[in-house]
Amino acid sequence: MLDPLTWTLAGLSLLIAALATAYVVRDRLTDRWLLAPAALLEVGLLAQLVVGVVLLVTDGGDVSAATFVGYLVGLLLIVPASAFWALGEPSRAGTAVWIVSGLVVPFLLLRLDVIWSAGA
């Protein structure tokens, strides 16, 4: 895996979690200032998927392909699901979903790196 991409995505995800925390404290709803970094994160996760699949095909070694691709696809689904939930729930709880997803993405990225390292 590409470590710079992984660390950048993890940092962006934690930034979204911090921003969402500020939103919850101030009782603000999800708006474009929260959706913009989330959209950027989604584009980065899509790039991670493409890079991951290419690396798996070219230099996969003993990596469990189903598990690896499952994590890549799962990562890609978190941001849209969070956006759908946050925009559908017009309260602080809807905005708090971004905190959870902002903390889950780095853990899944770490797990993805562990899966890759185990097979390489």
MOGIVEN-V616803 format. One record per helix or strand of 2 or more residues. SS is the DSSP state (h for helix, s for strand). FROM is the first residue (numbers start at 1). LEN is the number of residues. If there is no record, write none. Layout:
BEGIN
<<SS:FROM:LEN> <SS:FROM:LEN>>
END
This chain:
BEGIN
<<h:3:23> <h:32:28> <h:65:24> <h:92:28>>
END
